Amino acid sequence: HNYDKMLALQKMARKHKKGQWKSYKDCSVIVTPNGSAFHKCKRKGKAESDCKHLSRSKHLNVIQASDAYDRGCHPCRNCLG
């Protein structure tokens, strides 16, 4: 319950450019079907990355970072940290 509330508040803050989201710019990122992190795209809109955490992943999807945040994902500590 609180987790859903936190995600909703984060989305509102991002939409209204509040706090740490003041300079936020949306971009394409890569997610796996069951992962909790999102990863940097090597080329815009392509499911290609140099991240070592994706080396064995087969089913990669490209989405916007804002959608990844809305799903509760966090930036990868390796390629976006």
C-alpha positions as a Markdown table, in Angstrom:
| # | Residue | x | y | z |
|---|---|---|---|---|
| 1 | His | 0.0 | 0.0 | 0.0 |
| 2 | Asn | 2.7 | 2.5 | 1.0 |
| 3 | Tyr | 4.8 | 1.4 | -2.0 |
| 4 | Asp | 2.0 | 2.3 | -4.4 |
| 5 | Lys | 1.6 | 5.6 | -2.7 |
| 6 | Met | 5.3 | 6.3 | -3.0 |
| 7 | Leu | 5.2 | 5.5 | -6.7 |
| 8 | Ala | 2.3 | 7.8 | -7.2 |
| 9 | Leu | 4.0 | 10.7 | -5.3 |
| 10 | Gln | 7.2 | 10.1 | -7.3 |
| 11 | Lys | 5.2 | 10.3 | -10.6 |
| 12 | Met | 3.5 | 13.5 | -9.5 |
| 13 | Ala | 6.9 | 15.1 | -8.5 |
| 14 | Arg | 8.4 | 14.1 | -11.8 |
| 15 | Lys | 5.4 | 15.5 | -13.8 |
| 16 | His | 5.6 | 18.8 | -11.9 |
| 17 | Lys | 9.4 | 19.0 | -11.9 |
| 18 | Lys | 9.7 | 19.1 | -8.1 |
| 19 | Gly | 12.8 | 18.4 | -5.9 |
| 20 | Gln | 15.3 | 16.0 | -7.5 |
| 21 | Trp | 13.1 | 15.8 | -10.6 |
| 22 | Lys | 13.6 | 19.5 | -11.5 |
| 23 | Ser | 16.1 | 18.8 | -14.2 |
| 24 | Tyr | 14.8 | 15.3 | -15.1 |
| 25 | Lys | 14.9 | 14.4 | -18.9 |
| 26 | Asp | 13.1 | 11.3 | -20.0 |
| 27 | Cys | 15.1 | 8.8 | -22.2 |
| 28 | Ser | 14.9 | 5.3 | -23.6 |
| 29 | Val | 16.1 | 2.6 | -21.3 |
| 30 | Ile | 16.2 | -1.2 | -21.4 |
| 31 | Val | 14.3 | -3.5 | -19.0 |
| 32 | Thr | 14.0 | -7.3 | -18.7 |
| 33 | Pro | 10.6 | -8.9 | -18.1 |
| 34 | Asn | 11.3 | -9.8 | -14.4 |
| 35 | Gly | 14.1 | -7.4 | -13.5 |
| 36 | Ser | 14.0 | -4.6 | -11.0 |
| 37 | Ala | 16.5 | -2.3 | -12.7 |
| 38 | Phe | 16.6 | -0.4 | -16.0 |
| 39 | His | 19.7 | 0.0 | -18.1 |
| 40 | Lys | 21.3 | 2.5 | -20.5 |
| 41 | Cys | 20.6 | 2.0 | -24.2 |
| 42 | Lys | 23.7 | 1.8 | -26.4 |
| 43 | Arg | 21.8 | 3.4 | -29.3 |
| 44 | Lys | 18.5 | 5.3 | -29.0 |
| 45 | Gly | 15.5 | 3.0 | -29.3 |
| 46 | Lys | 17.6 | -0.1 | -29.7 |
| 47 | Ala | 17.7 | -3.0 | -27.1 |
| 48 | Glu | 21.5 | -2.9 | -27.1 |
| 49 | Ser | 23.6 | -2.2 | -24.0 |
| 50 | Asp | 27.1 | -2.6 | -22.8 |
| 51 | Cys | 26.0 | -3.4 | -19.2 |
| 52 | Lys | 27.5 | -6.5 | -17.8 |
| 53 | His | 24.2 | -7.3 | -16.0 |
| 54 | Leu | 22.5 | -7.9 | -19.3 |
| 55 | Ser | 25.1 | -10.2 | -20.8 |
| 56 | Arg | 22.9 | -13.3 | -20.5 |
| 57 | Ser | 19.5 | -11.7 | -20.9 |
| 58 | Lys | 17.6 | -12.6 | -24.0 |
| 59 | His | 14.2 | -10.8 | -23.7 |
| 60 | Leu | 15.0 | -7.1 | -23.6 |
| 61 | Asn | 12.5 | -4.3 | -24.0 |
| 62 | Val | 13.0 | -0.6 | -24.7 |
| 63 | Ile | 10.7 | 1.7 | -22.7 |
| 64 | Gln | 10.9 | 5.3 | -21.4 |
| 65 | Ala | 12.7 | 5.8 | -18.1 |
| 66 | Ser | 9.5 | 7.4 | -16.7 |
| 67 | Asp | 7.6 | 4.2 | -17.4 |
| 68 | Ala | 10.4 | 2.2 | -15.7 |
| 69 | Tyr | 10.1 | 4.4 | -12.6 |
| 70 | Asp | 6.3 | 4.0 | -12.7 |
| 71 | Arg | 6.8 | 0.2 | -12.6 |
| 72 | Gly | 9.0 | 0.6 | -9.5 |
| 73 | Cys | 12.3 | -0.1 | -11.3 |
| 74 | His | 15.5 | 1.7 | -10.3 |
| 75 | Pro | 18.5 | 2.7 | -12.4 |
| 76 | Cys | 21.2 | 0.1 | -12.8 |
| 77 | Arg | 24.1 | 0.7 | -10.4 |
| 78 | Asn | 26.6 | -0.4 | -13.1 |
| 79 | Cys | 25.6 | 1.5 | -16.3 |
| 80 | Leu | 23.5 | 4.3 | -14.8 |
| 81 | Gly | 25.1 | 4.6 | -11.4 |
